[in-house]
Amino acid sequence: MPVTTFHNYIDNYPIGQNSTRLIVGTIHPHLIGNFNIDFFYGNIGSFWDILANAFPQRQFGNLEEIIATLDSYNIAITDIIRQCDRENENITADSELCNIVHNGEQIQAGIQNSQIDTIYFTSRFGANNAARLFVDTVNIHYHLDQLTSEFTIPQNYFGRQIRCVVLYSPSNNANRGIARAAPYLNNIGHYQQFEHPIKQFKIEFYRDKFNFFNNDN
């Protein structure tokens, strides 16, 4: 049966004026009652699990630890979709979302009224992915560096240049695409030493892109 998903967290966690980094996703699954953490990416084995493996010295085990860690590094988190329809409550793939209501205006205002100089997108440029919806909503002409998975928003958009990092999605739905991605294939011998090669790729990718977590604040 078709369902409408209303975002449960966006308005409770606005972008703060002191924020310097922003994490942007799409929208949570419809069935958030199954979350083990009542927050963005609250399902088991997702975004926070990857960061916990990448930075075991940081705390991502529960809601209080996650918020404290984000606050200590001036990181804000939001999503690009406020509301959407799904064919049924079990649909989770971004590509299968429809009747999307964007969160673009709130995100743009948050960036303008903060000190954000780096944005992390938790999914790439496929249908309804976070980076795709953001650049389309804000009308940004971008050039993605395929080696670094980064692009730059010029100063004329928000009054300062902003580094944009396009992450590989923490969702298992993205694993098939990652298995064909050049950065993974170029070092596949290394990753295949691990029990879960693609998860290890994500851990090392996130470790590189969030390397500021190695610094004590």
ABEGO torsion letter per residue (X at the ends): XBBBBBBAAAAABBBBAABABBBBBBBBBABAAABABBBBGABBGBAAAAAAAABAABBAABAAAAAAAAAAAGBBBBBABABBBBABAABABAAABBGBBBAAAAAAAAAAABABABBBBABBABBGBAAAAAAAAAGBBBBBBAAAGBBBBBAAAAGBBBBBBBBBBABAAAAAAAAABAAAAAAAAAAAABABAAAAAAAAAAAAAAAAAABBX
